[in-house]
Amino acid sequence: MAASDNLEADLDSKHQPHHTEDVQVNPDEVEAEKRLVRKIDKRLLLPTAIIYLLCYLDRSNIGNARIMNSTTEDTLMDTNNISNHQYTIAMMVFLVAYSLFEAPSNLALKQFYPHRWLGFLVVAFGALCTGIGFTHNFAEIAALRFFLGAAEAGVFPGMIFYFTFWYKAEERAIRIAIFLCSATLSGAFGGAIAYGVGQLNGNHGLEGWRWLFIIEGIPSIAVGILVFFFLPSYPEKAGWLTAEEKELQVRRLGASRSSGEDTINWPDAKDTLCSPRLYMHYLTYLTVGTGVASLAYFSPTIIEGLGYSDLQAQLFTVPPYGIAYPITLALAWLSDRFKTRGIIATCSSAAAAMAFIVQASLPADAYIARYIFLIIATCGVFGGLPSLNAWVGDNVRTTTASSLTIGLNIAFSGPGQIIGVWIYRAQDAPAYRLGHGINAGMSAISASLALGLTIYYRRLNRKIRGTGETPWVA
């Protein structure tokens, strides 16, 4: 990386690798640790996956509502007299709030306890999603979408931060992937749900798109209440862990352990905010955000441009996400297994870039080929997300730094996602060459930045080899 020497000079003492603690783990503890991790997994993975599935459904269903029941002119656009420009604004205000509230929300999670804060956020975004089903004009939708973005802002970074209390760095990517892959599942389920809900058009005087927001919003409220009362916050306070298991948890996490007693301190916050290398992580995630948002909101529209229409287009959004799900899990497993983040992210973004380039180059009537490369692009965009989200937290050392970096990393995706909501323009149908071209460029930048960070961290590790200092995760 060209600026690596300057970046290295800017690393302050709080972010320098420290000497590893001499933590003795006897052979009997190896199996005990495996049992402990499995026990934690059983308690945490399903609830967090459900939370993020509902979160992603409630933010992206507006894309399904845009074209639902278009043949009878009962879409969100028709019923509420919304123009294409206003629709894009409604998506953008969500992302503005999403970017603004992510880092503050992560700090609030530590102050108010994870189960309380996450429970509150899930109830809030469920209620707001349900409320959108009763809107009648652009102003109401825009206002509720803004508050929806504020509520959802803390969920994704909050759960990544939450995992630092329970898992070692090398255990996080696959577990982040398990709940993050709920986004790909929501894309698959969202299309299938929209197909079924579209059949309710006109029931009790409500259009199908209204039923979509109501049906997908109410379960979130119920889940949020359960999270508030039953999600465990910290290992040391978990009644389902024995005293021996709590002691083992402290030993196995070692110096990287965050606990309920750790407090947010502003000197650490200042040091974190002034670290240039972390901004390279944020910039990488910003470029990935363009593809994430554009696919989340415009997959039904893109597929409609492949010759499908109305409810049929909803159904054909299922395979891209359904295929992306196991691929994202596999890449996250490889990331943890080989303790590498950057190469996984680089290859994933590079694959997305190539797939978008091909889509932009194909003739408009090459429907099958365009659909195949849409699937590849979806896999590439989502495949590197677990590694990128684990990576930025792997290379910080304090609770405050972890809270801020995870929140800021995802907050920086906001500008990228705002770009994503503007690039698939109605006048570019059906080929959408501009959108595919911009996504290709942003994915290529992401791949280049991830590769640069990998080289940078490997250079640092060569310099500390043999010193006993904790290596950086590359």
C-alpha positions in Angstrom: 0.0 0.0 0.0 1.5 3.3 -1.0 0.7 5.1 2.2 1.6 2.3 4.5 4.7 3.9 6.0 2.7 7.1 6.9 -0.2 5.0 8.3 2.2 3.0 10.4 3.6 6.1 12.0 0.1 7.2 13.0 -0.6 4.0 15.0 -0.6 5.1 18.6 0.3 3.0 21.6 -3.3 2.0 22.3 -3.5 0.4 18.8 -0.1 -1.1 18.7 0.1 -4.9 18.9 0.7 -5.9 22.5 2.6 -8.8 24.0 0.4 -11.9 24.3 -0.5 -12.9 27.8 0.8 -16.3 29.0 -2.5 -17.9 29.2 -2.1 -21.6 30.1 -4.8 -23.9 28.7 -4.4 -27.5 29.7 -5.4 -30.3 27.3 -8.6 -31.0 29.2 -9.8 -27.5 28.5 -9.7 -27.9 24.8 -12.8 -30.1 24.7 -14.4 -28.1 27.5 -14.0 -25.0 25.4 -15.6 -26.6 22.3 -18.6 -27.6 24.5 -18.8 -24.1 25.8 -18.8 -22.5 22.3 -21.5 -24.9 21.2 -23.6 -24.0 24.2 -23.2 -20.3 23.4 -24.0 -20.9 19.8 -27.3 -22.6 20.8 -28.3 -19.5 22.8 -27.2 -16.8 20.4 -27.2 -17.8 16.8 -30.8 -18.4 16.2 -32.1 -15.3 17.9 -29.6 -13.0 16.2 -30.3 -14.6 12.8 -34.1 -14.1 13.3 -33.5 -10.4 14.3 -31.5 -9.6 11.2 -33.9 -11.5 8.9 -36.8 -9.4 10.2 -34.6 -6.3 10.0 -33.7 -6.8 6.4 -37.2 -7.8 5.4 -38.6 -4.6 6.9 -36.1 -2.3 5.1 -36.1 -3.9 1.7 -39.8 -4.8 1.3 -40.4 -1.4 -0.3 -38.7 -2.8 -3.4 -41.3 -5.5 -3.6 -44.1 -3.0 -2.9 -43.0 -0.9 -5.8 -44.1 -3.4 -8.4 -46.6 -5.6 -6.5 -49.9 -5.9 -8.3 -48.7 -3.6 -11.1 -51.1 -5.2 -13.6 -54.1 -3.9 -11.6 -52.3 -0.5 -10.8 -52.4 -1.3 -7.1 -48.7 -0.7 -6.4 -47.3 1.5 -3.7 -46.4 4.0 -6.4 -50.0 4.1 -7.8 -51.9 4.1 -4.5 -49.9 6.8 -2.9 -49.2 8.8 -6.1 -45.5 8.6 -5.8 -43.1 9.4 -8.6 -39.9 7.5 -9.3 -37.9 10.4 -8.0 -39.9 10.5 -4.7 -39.5 6.7 -4.4 -35.7 7.2 -4.5 -35.9 10.0 -2.0 -37.8 7.7 0.4 -35.1 5.1 0.1 -32.3 7.7 0.6 -33.7 9.2 3.8 -33.6 5.8 5.3 -29.9 5.6 4.5 -29.2 9.1 5.8 -30.6 8.1 9.2 -28.9 4.7 9.0 -25.5 6.4 8.7 -26.1 9.0 11.3 -27.3 6.8 14.1 -25.0 3.7 13.8 -22.1 4.7 15.9 -24.2 6.5 18.6 -26.4 3.4 18.8 -23.4 1.1 19.4 -22.4 3.3 22.3 -26.0 3.2 23.6 -25.9 -0.6 23.4 -23.0 -0.7 25.9 -24.6 1.8 28.2 -28.1 0.3 28.3 -27.2 -3.4 28.1 -27.5 -5.3 24.8 -30.8 -7.1 25.5 -32.6 -3.9 26.4 -31.3 -1.8 23.5 -31.6 -4.5 20.8 -35.1 -5.3 22.1 -36.1 -1.7 21.9 -34.7 -1.3 18.4 -36.5 -4.4 17.1 -39.9 -3.3 18.5 -39.3 0.1 17.0 -38.5 -1.0 13.5 -41.4 -3.5 13.5 -43.8 -0.8 14.5 -42.5 1.6 11.9 -42.7 -1.0 9.2 -46.3 -1.7 10.1 -47.0 2.0 10.1 -45.9 2.3 6.5 -48.7 0.0 5.5 -51.2 2.7 6.5 -49.5 5.7 4.7 -51.3 7.6 1.9 -48.7 10.0 0.5 -45.0 10.6 -0.1 -44.5 12.7 3.0 -45.8 10.0 5.4 -43.6 7.3 3.7 -40.5 9.5 3.8 -40.9 10.4 7.5 -41.5 6.8 8.5 -38.6 5.6 6.4 -36.3 8.1 8.1 -37.2 6.8 11.6 -37.0 3.2 10.3 -33.4 3.9 9.3 -32.7 5.4 12.7 -34.1 2.3 14.5 -32.4 -0.3 12.2 -29.1 1.6 12.3 -28.0 0.0 15.6 -29.1 -3.6 14.9 -26.3 -4.8 12.5 -23.3 -3.1 14.2 -24.9 -3.8 17.6 -25.0 -7.5 17.0 -21.4 -7.6 15.7 -20.2 -5.7 18.8 -22.3 -8.0 20.9 -20.5 -11.0 19.6 -17.2 -9.5 20.8 -18.4 -10.3 24.4 -18.9 -13.9 23.6 -16.4 -15.1 20.9 -12.7 -14.9 20.1 -11.7 -13.0 17.0 -11.1 -16.1 14.9 -14.6 -17.4 15.8 -16.5 -14.3 14.7 -16.6 -14.3 10.9 -18.6 -17.5 10.5 -21.0 -16.5 13.3 -21.4 -13.0 11.8 -22.1 -14.7 8.5 -24.9 -16.9 10.1 -26.9 -13.8 11.1 -25.7 -11.7 8.2 -26.8 -14.4 5.8 -30.3 -13.6 7.0 -30.1 -10.7 4.6 -29.7 -13.1 1.7 -32.4 -15.3 3.1 -34.7 -12.3 3.5 -34.1 -11.6 -0.2 -35.2 -15.1 -1.0 -38.1 -15.2 1.5 -39.0 -11.6 0.7 -39.7 -12.5 -2.9 -41.6 -15.6 -2.0 -43.6 -13.8 0.7 -44.4 -10.9 -1.7 -45.6 -13.4 -4.3 -48.0 -14.9 -1.7 -49.1 -11.6 -0.2 -49.8 -10.2 -3.6 -52.7 -12.6 -3.7 -54.3 -10.7 -0.8 -54.7 -7.6 -2.9 -58.1 -6.0 -2.1 -58.8 -8.1 1.0 -60.6 -6.0 3.6 -60.1 -3.0 1.3 -56.3 -3.1 1.6 -53.9 -3.3 -1.3 -51.4 -6.1 -1.4 -48.4 -3.9 -0.6 -50.2 -2.7 2.6 -50.6 -6.3 3.7 -46.9 -6.8 3.0 -45.8 -4.1 5.4 -48.3 -5.3 8.1 -47.5 -9.0 7.8 -43.7 -8.4 7.9 -43.9 -5.7 10.6 -46.0 -7.3 13.4 -43.7 -10.3 13.9 -40.8 -8.0 14.5 -42.7 -6.3 17.4 -43.3 -9.7 19.0 -39.6 -10.8 18.6 -38.4 -7.5 20.0 -40.4 -8.1 23.2 -38.8 -11.6 23.5 -35.3 -10.1 22.9 -35.9 -7.5 25.7 -36.7 -10.2 28.3 -34.7 -13.2 27.2 -31.5 -12.3 25.2 -28.4 -12.8 27.4 -26.3 -9.6 27.6 -22.9 -10.7 29.0 -21.3 -14.1 29.8 -20.6 -13.2 33.4 -24.4 -12.5 33.9 -25.7 -15.6 32.0 -27.5 -17.8 34.5 -27.2 -20.8 32.1 -23.4 -20.8 32.4 -21.8 -22.5 35.3 -19.2 -20.8 37.4 -16.5 -23.0 35.8 -17.8 -22.1 32.3 -17.6 -18.4 33.2 -14.0 -18.8 34.3 -13.2 -20.7 31.2 -14.8 -17.9 29.1 -12.5 -15.3 30.8 -9.4 -17.4 30.2 -10.2 -18.3 26.5 -11.0 -14.7 25.5 -8.0 -13.4 27.4 -6.9 -9.8 26.9 -9.5 -9.3 24.1 -12.4 -9.9 26.5 -15.1 -7.2 26.8 -17.4 -7.4 29.8 -20.3 -5.7 31.3 -18.1 -3.8 33.7 -16.0 -2.3 30.8 -16.9 1.4 30.3 -16.8 3.7 27.3 -14.0 6.2 27.8 -13.3 9.2 25.6 -9.5 9.0 25.3 -9.9 5.7 23.6 -12.6 7.1 21.5 -10.4 10.0 20.4 -7.5 7.6 19.6 -9.9 5.4 17.5 -11.3 8.4 15.6 -7.8 9.5 14.7 -6.5 6.2 13.3 -6.0 6.5 9.5 -5.8 2.7 8.9 -9.3 2.3 10.2 -10.6 4.8 7.7 -9.3 2.5 5.0 -11.6 -0.2 6.3 -14.5 2.2 6.4 -13.8 3.3 2.8 -13.7 -0.4 1.7 -17.1 -1.0 3.3 -18.5 2.2 1.7 -17.8 0.9 -1.8 -19.4 -2.5 -0.9 -22.5 -0.6 0.2 -23.5 0.4 -3.3 -24.0 -3.1 -4.4 -25.8 -4.2 -1.2 -28.4 -1.4 -1.4 -29.0 -1.5 -5.1 -29.6 -5.3 -5.1 -31.8 -5.0 -2.0 -34.0 -2.4 -3.4 -33.9 -3.0 -7.1 -33.6 -6.8 -7.6 -37.4 -7.0 -8.4 -37.0 -4.1 -10.8 -33.9 -5.6 -12.5 -35.6 -8.9 -12.9 -38.7 -7.2 -14.3 -36.3 -5.9 -17.0 -35.4 -9.5 -17.8 -38.9 -10.1 -19.2 -40.8 -11.0 -16.0 -43.6 -8.9 -14.6 -45.6 -8.3 -11.5 -45.8 -11.3 -9.1 -43.6 -13.4 -11.4 -40.8 -10.9 -11.0 -41.1 -11.3 -7.2 -40.7 -15.1 -7.5 -37.5 -14.8 -9.6 -35.8 -12.7 -6.9 -35.5 -15.9 -4.8 -32.7 -17.9 -6.6 -30.0 -15.1 -6.5 -30.3 -14.8 -2.7 -30.9 -18.5 -2.2 -27.6 -19.4 -3.9 -25.7 -16.5 -2.2 -26.6 -17.9 1.2 -24.5 -21.1 1.3 -21.7 -19.3 -0.6 -21.5 -16.5 1.9 -21.4 -19.1 4.8 -18.7 -21.1 3.1 -16.5 -18.0 2.5 -17.0 -16.9 6.2 -15.9 -20.4 7.3 -12.8 -20.2 5.2 -12.1 -16.7 6.6 -12.1 -18.1 10.1 -10.5 -21.4 9.3 -7.4 -19.8 7.6 -7.5 -16.6 9.7 -7.6 -14.4 6.6 -10.1 -11.6 5.9 -8.6 -9.5 3.1 -8.1 -12.2 0.5 -11.7 -13.4 0.9 -13.1 -9.9 0.6 -10.8 -9.1 -2.4 -11.9 -12.2 -4.4 -15.5 -11.8 -3.5 -15.6 -8.1 -4.7 -13.6 -9.0 -7.8 -16.1 -11.6 -8.7 -18.9 -9.1 -8.3 -17.1 -6.5 -10.4 -16.7 -9.0 -13.3 -20.3 -10.1 -13.1 -21.6 -6.5 -13.2 -19.3 -5.7 -16.2 -20.7 -8.7 -18.1 -24.3 -7.6 -17.3 -23.6 -4.1 -18.5 -22.1 -5.5 -21.8 -24.7 -8.1 -22.7 -27.6 -7.3 -25.1 -30.9 -6.4 -23.5 -32.5 -9.5 -24.8 -29.9 -12.0 -23.4 -32.2 -12.8 -20.6 -30.8 -16.1 -19.4 -27.1 -14.9 -19.4 -28.1 -11.6 -17.6 -29.9 -13.6 -15.0 -27.0 -16.0 -14.4 -24.6 -13.1 -13.9 -27.0 -11.3 -11.6 -26.8 -14.4 -9.4 -23.0 -14.3 -9.5 -23.0 -10.6 -8.7 -25.3 -11.2 -5.7 -23.0 -13.9 -4.4 -20.0 -11.6 -4.9 -21.5 -8.6 -3.2 -22.7 -10.5 -0.1 -19.8 -13.1 0.0 -17.2 -10.7 1.5 -19.4 -9.0 4.0 -18.7 -11.3 7.0 -15.0 -11.0 6.5 -15.1 -7.2 6.2 -17.2 -6.9 9.3 -15.1 -9.2 11.4 -11.8 -7.7 10.1 -12.3 -4.2 11.4 -13.0 -5.5 14.9 -10.1 -7.9 14.9 -7.5 -5.2 14.8 -8.6 -3.0 17.7 -7.8 -3.6 21.4 -10.4 -1.9 23.7 -14.1 -2.0 24.3 -14.5 1.6 23.2 -12.5 1.1 20.0 -14.5 -2.0 19.2 -17.8 -0.3 19.7 -16.8 2.8 17.6 -15.1 1.0 14.8 -17.8 -1.5 14.2 -20.4 1.2 14.2 -18.4 3.6 12.0 -17.5 0.8 9.6 -21.2 0.2 8.9 -22.1 3.9 9.0 -19.7 4.6 6.2 -21.6 2.1 4.1 -24.4 4.7 4.1 -22.9 7.0 1.4 -22.2 4.0 -0.7 -25.8 2.8 -0.3 -27.1 6.2 -1.1 -25.3 6.0 -4.4 -26.9 2.5 -4.9 -30.4 3.8 -4.7 -29.9 6.3 -7.5 -28.1 4.2 -10.1 -30.9 2.0 -11.5 -32.9 4.6 -13.2 -36.3 4.0 -14.8 -35.1 5.5 -18.1 -32.3 2.9 -18.3 -34.7 -0.1 -18.4 -34.5 -2.8 -19.4 -30.7 -3.3 -19.5 -29.8 -0.9 -16.7 -26.2 -0.5 -18.1 -25.5 2.5 -16.0 -26.4 0.8 -12.7 -24.4 -2.3 -13.6 -21.4 -0.2 -14.7 -21.3 1.8 -11.5 -21.6 -1.3 -9.4 -18.8 -2.8 -11.3 -16.6 0.2 -10.6 -17.4 0.3 -6.9 -16.8 -3.5 -6.5 -13.4 -3.1 -8.3 -12.4 -0.3 -5.9 -13.5 -2.5 -2.9 -11.4 -5.3 -4.1 -8.4 -3.0 -4.6 -8.7 -1.5 -1.1 -9.1 -4.9 0.6 -6.0 -6.2 -1.2 -4.1 -3.0 -0.1 -5.1 -3.5 3.5 -4.0 -7.2 3.3 -0.6 -6.2 2.1 -0.3 -3.5 4.7 -1.1 -5.8 7.6 1.2 -8.5 6.3 4.1 -6.0 6.2 3.4 -5.1 9.8 3.4 -8.7 10.8 6.8 -9.3 9.1 8.2 -6.5 11.3 7.0 -7.9 14.6 7.7 -11.6 13.7 9.6 -13.3 16.6 8.9 -10.4 19.1 6.0 -12.1 20.9 3.6 -9.3 20.0 0.1 -10.1 18.9 0.0 -10.3 15.1 -2.5 -8.2 13.1 -5.2 -10.1 11.3 -4.8 -9.8 7.5 
